[in-house]
Amino acid sequence: MPTPPTQPPRARSLAVVNREIRGLLAAGGLVSPEGRCRYEELLVEWAAAVRGDVTEAA
């Protein structure tokens, strides 16, 4: 029996992602490799949120 398609997780708002990036930077998160990895993940999420804001504005 086929499984129903799942909806992708709802994207967080640009403000929420930006707040997390700022918190990571304030905590010195770029020093460790784990912090750098998380920062890169947040940048990807941030870029997607920016694209979403542009799409909504159009």
C-alpha positions as CSV (number, residue, x, y, z in Angstrom):
1,M,0.0,0.0,0.0
2,P,1.5,3.3,-1.0
3,T,2.3,5.8,1.7
4,P,0.7,9.3,1.4
5,P,3.1,12.1,0.5
6,T,4.4,14.0,3.4
7,Q,4.4,17.8,3.5
8,P,7.8,19.4,3.8
9,P,8.5,21.0,7.1
10,R,7.4,24.5,7.3
11,A,10.2,27.0,6.8
12,R,11.1,29.2,9.7
13,S,10.8,32.9,9.3
14,L,13.7,35.1,8.2
15,A,13.7,36.8,11.6
16,V,14.0,33.5,13.5
17,V,16.8,32.2,11.4
18,N,18.6,35.6,11.6
19,R,18.3,35.5,15.4
20,E,19.9,32.1,15.5
21,I,22.8,33.2,13.3
22,R,23.4,36.2,15.5
23,G,23.3,34.0,18.6
24,L,25.8,31.6,17.1
25,L,28.2,34.4,16.2
26,A,27.8,36.1,19.6
27,A,28.7,32.8,21.2
28,G,31.8,32.4,19.2
29,G,30.3,29.4,17.3
30,L,32.6,29.8,14.3
31,V,35.6,28.6,16.3
32,S,34.6,25.0,16.4
33,P,34.0,22.8,13.3
34,E,30.5,22.0,14.6
35,G,29.8,25.7,14.9
36,R,31.0,26.3,11.3
37,C,28.8,23.4,10.1
38,R,25.7,24.8,11.9
39,Y,26.5,28.3,10.5
40,E,26.6,26.9,6.9
41,E,23.2,25.1,7.5
42,L,21.7,28.4,8.8
43,L,23.0,30.3,5.8
44,V,21.2,27.9,3.5
45,E,18.0,28.2,5.5
46,W,18.4,32.0,5.6
47,A,18.7,32.1,1.8
48,A,15.6,30.0,1.4
49,A,13.7,32.3,3.8
50,V,14.9,35.4,1.8
51,R,13.6,33.8,-1.4
52,G,10.3,33.0,0.3
53,D,10.0,36.7,1.4
54,V,10.6,37.8,-2.1
55,T,8.1,35.4,-3.6
56,E,5.4,36.5,-1.1
57,A,6.1,40.2,-1.9
58,A,5.7,39.6,-5.6
